[in-house]
């Protein structure tokens, strides 16, 4: 899914930004994050106003102070709508991640909203390029470890079934309710593993071809 951003107010200064509606301000901030390479937005809720900070590679770039509380909360609500979170104020921290295509490049938006002393606060982080690839590899590795744990549990259960079947004098595999389902599931899993291997081999071959072309 493509991310559509209205960049009309991207170049606006802080005085002009302060006059925008919540939706316009959200769009302006997103355009800054995406087009200027700024990686993170911070929304701090003070007693009588809001404060919005944006940074690039961990370095603070700019600050919007004394943001109208209604506009401040409105921007957070617009980001909730973008990331499919409920508009009801959170009682505990909530984090959601969505992947989108922006200017034909894949990006990940990580939005975290949490209750504060004076109202909701939030952060928005954008991952792209190398950072996104590293994050995705971490997620794949985590899922792989979870899958391995589940496979080991399944193997132990199958060993138990086999041992009990050997000890039973009247066990009939054709009358088992679960064995056909297990066999079908294992066949499906084997097919999925072969599909993943083929995909990674094709990716590796494509990367190698690119390297060969660059070295010519």
C-alpha positions in Angstrom: 0.0 0.0 0.0 1.3 3.4 -0.9 1.6 6.2 1.6 0.2 9.5 0.2 1.6 12.6 1.8 0.6 16.2 1.2 3.9 18.1 1.2 2.5 21.6 0.6 3.6 22.7 4.1 6.9 20.8 4.2 9.0 24.0 4.0 6.9 26.0 6.4 8.6 27.6 9.4 7.5 26.9 13.0 5.3 30.0 13.0 3.4 28.8 9.9 3.3 25.2 11.2 1.6 26.4 14.4 -1.3 27.8 12.3 -2.1 24.5 10.6 -4.9 22.2 11.4 -4.0 18.9 13.1 -4.3 16.9 9.8 -2.2 19.5 7.9 0.4 19.6 10.7 0.6 15.8 10.8 1.1 15.7 7.0 3.8 18.5 7.2 5.7 16.6 10.0 5.5 13.3 8.0 6.8 15.0 4.9 9.8 16.3 7.0 10.4 12.9 8.4 10.3 11.2 5.0 11.8 13.7 2.6 14.5 15.2 4.8 15.7 11.9 6.3 14.6 12.8 9.8 14.1 9.5 11.6 12.0 10.3 14.7 9.3 12.6 16.0 8.6 13.1 19.8 5.4 14.4 21.2 5.7 15.7 24.8 2.6 16.8 26.6 3.1 19.6 29.1 0.6 21.0 31.6 -0.9 23.7 29.3 0.7 23.0 25.9 2.4 20.4 23.7 6.0 20.1 22.4 7.0 18.4 19.2 10.7 17.5 18.5 12.2 15.9 15.4 15.6 14.3 15.1 17.8 12.7 12.4 20.2 9.9 13.3 19.7 10.7 17.0 20.6 14.4 16.5 17.9 17.0 17.4 16.9 19.0 14.4 14.1 21.3 15.5 11.5 21.9 18.2 7.9 23.2 18.2 7.1 24.7 21.6 3.8 25.8 23.0 1.7 23.8 20.6 -2.0 24.3 21.3 -3.2 21.3 23.4 -6.1 20.5 21.1 -3.9 20.7 18.0 -1.3 18.6 19.8 -3.8 15.9 20.6 -5.3 16.2 17.2 -2.0 15.4 15.6 -1.6 12.3 17.8 -5.1 11.3 16.8 -4.3 11.7 13.1 -1.3 9.4 13.6 -3.6 6.9 15.4 -5.9 6.9 12.3 -2.9 6.4 10.0 -1.7 3.4 12.0 -5.2 2.0 12.7 -5.2 2.6 16.5 -8.3 3.5 18.5 -8.9 7.2 19.2 -9.7 6.3 22.8 -7.0 7.6 25.2 -4.6 4.8 26.1 -4.2 3.6 29.7 -0.9 1.8 28.9 1.7 2.1 26.2 0.6 0.9 22.8 2.9 0.4 19.8 2.0 -0.4 16.2 4.1 -0.9 13.1 2.9 -0.5 9.5 4.9 -0.9 6.3 4.1 1.3 3.3 5.6 2.2 -0.1 6.7 5.8 -0.3 8.2 7.1 -3.6 8.7 3.4 -4.7 10.7 2.6 -1.6 9.5 0.5 1.3 9.4 2.2 4.7 8.2 1.1 8.2 6.4 3.5 10.5 6.7 2.6 14.2 4.2 4.6 16.2 4.2 4.4 20.0 1.6 6.2 22.2 1.7 6.2 26.0 -0.2 7.9 28.8 1.6 10.9 30.4 1.2 13.1 33.4 -0.8 15.7 31.4 -2.2 13.6 28.6 -1.1 11.3 25.8 2.5 11.4 24.5 3.9 9.6 21.5 6.9 8.9 19.3 7.0 8.1 15.6 10.1 6.4 14.1 10.7 5.8 10.4 12.9 2.9 9.2 14.1 2.6 5.7 17.0 1.4 3.6 19.7 -0.5 5.6 17.9 0.1 8.9 14.7 -1.4 7.6 16.6 -4.4 6.2 18.4 -5.0 9.5 15.1 -4.8 11.4 13.4 -7.2 9.0 16.3 -9.6 9.4 15.9 -9.4 13.2 12.2 -10.2 12.9 12.9 -13.2 10.6 15.5 -14.5 13.0 13.0 -14.2 15.9 10.3 -15.9 14.0 12.8 -18.6 13.0 13.7 -19.2 16.6 10.0 -19.4 17.6 9.4 -21.9 14.7 12.4 -24.0 15.8 11.1 -24.1 19.4 7.6 -25.2 18.1 9.2 -27.8 15.8 11.2 -29.3 18.8 8.0 -29.5 20.8 6.2 -31.2 17.9 9.1 -33.7 17.6 8.9 -34.6 21.3 5.1 -35.1 21.0 5.6 -37.3 17.9 8.2 -39.3 19.8 5.7 -39.8 22.7 3.0 -40.9 20.2 5.3 -43.4 18.6 6.5 -44.8 21.9 2.9 -45.2 23.3 1.8 -46.8 20.0 4.6 -49.3 20.2 3.5 -50.2 23.8 -0.2 -50.5 22.8 -1.4 -53.9 21.6 -4.6 -52.6 20.0 -3.3 -49.3 18.4 -4.6 -48.9 14.9 -3.2 -45.9 12.9 -6.1 -45.9 10.6 -8.5 -45.1 13.5 -6.4 -42.2 14.8 -8.2 -38.8 14.6 -5.0 -36.8 14.7 -2.4 -38.6 12.6 -3.8 -37.8 9.2 -4.0 -34.1 10.1 -0.4 -34.2 11.4 0.8 -35.9 8.3 -0.9 -33.3 6.1 0.5 -30.5 8.2 4.0 -31.8 7.9 3.6 -32.1 4.1 2.5 -28.5 4.0 5.4 -27.4 6.2 7.8 -29.2 4.0 6.4 -27.5 0.9 6.7 -24.1 2.7 10.4 -24.8 3.6 11.2 -25.7 0.0 9.4 -22.5 -1.2 11.5 -20.4 1.2 14.8 -22.1 0.1 13.9 -21.4 -3.6 13.2 -17.8 -2.8 16.4 -17.2 -0.9 18.4 -19.0 -3.6 16.9 -16.8 -6.3 17.6 -13.7 -4.2 21.2 -14.8 -3.6 21.6 -15.4 -7.4 20.2 -12.0 -8.2 22.5 -10.3 -5.8 25.5 -12.2 -7.2 24.6 -11.2 -10.7 24.4 -7.5 -9.7 27.9 -7.8 -8.1 29.2 -9.4 -11.3 27.8 -6.7 -13.5 29.2 -4.0 -11.2 32.7 -5.6 -11.3 32.8 -5.6 -15.1 
